[in-house]
Amino acid sequence: MKIIYKELIKKYIYLLQPQDIKNYADSKKIDLNLEEVMIIYNFIKTYYNELLEKNIEVFSMLEKQVRYDIYVKIIELYNYYKKYI
């Protein structure tokens, strides 16, 4: 089942748009500015394979680019959803 999730995620990443990041953040009551949306968008598009393989070392690059509270929330969300991959 996890293989199916990974393939679905890969297909979704291909279609992902910055507005999707903003909409998801809004749904979780996370206030992102446009720069943070673009940073997160580019991060996901670049490192999704590493994240699917649970290589969390790539988060160190993101930590320096977004506000600390946003970084912490991203880690929390990743830890929650990684059980599906």
C-alpha positions in Angstrom: 0.0 0.0 0.0 2.8 2.4 0.8 4.2 2.0 -2.8 0.8 3.2 -4.1 0.9 6.2 -1.8 4.4 7.1 -3.0 3.3 6.9 -6.7 0.3 9.0 -6.0 2.4 11.6 -4.2 4.9 11.7 -7.1 2.1 12.4 -9.6 0.6 15.1 -7.4 4.0 16.8 -7.0 4.2 17.1 -10.7 0.9 19.1 -10.7 1.7 21.0 -7.5 1.4 24.8 -7.7 2.4 27.5 -5.2 -1.3 28.3 -4.6 -1.7 24.7 -3.4 0.9 25.4 -0.7 -0.9 28.6 0.3 -4.3 26.9 0.4 -3.0 24.0 2.5 -1.3 26.4 4.9 -4.5 28.4 5.2 -6.5 25.3 6.0 -4.1 24.5 8.8 -4.2 28.2 10.0 -0.5 28.7 9.1 0.2 32.2 7.9 2.8 32.2 5.1 4.0 35.2 3.2 4.6 34.9 -0.6 8.3 34.4 -0.2 7.8 31.5 2.2 5.2 29.9 -0.1 7.8 30.0 -2.9 10.6 28.6 -0.7 8.4 25.7 0.4 7.2 25.1 -3.1 10.7 25.0 -4.5 11.9 22.8 -1.6 9.1 20.3 -2.2 9.7 20.2 -6.0 13.4 19.7 -5.5 13.5 17.3 -2.6 10.3 15.3 -2.7 12.2 12.0 -3.5 14.4 12.5 -0.5 11.4 13.2 1.7 9.6 10.1 0.3 12.6 8.1 1.3 12.5 9.7 4.8 15.9 11.5 4.3 15.2 14.3 6.8 18.6 15.8 6.5 17.3 17.9 3.6 15.2 19.9 6.1 18.4 21.6 7.3 18.3 23.7 4.1 14.8 24.7 4.7 15.4 25.6 8.4 17.6 28.6 7.4 15.1 30.0 4.8 11.8 30.2 6.7 10.7 31.5 10.1 11.4 29.1 13.0 7.7 28.6 13.8 7.0 27.7 10.2 9.9 25.3 10.2 8.6 23.6 13.3 5.2 23.3 11.9 6.5 21.7 8.6 8.5 19.2 10.7 5.4 18.3 12.7 3.3 17.9 9.5 6.0 15.8 7.9 6.3 13.5 11.0 2.5 13.1 11.0 2.2 12.2 7.3 5.4 10.1 6.9 3.6 7.1 8.3 1.7 7.0 5.0 4.9 6.7 2.9 
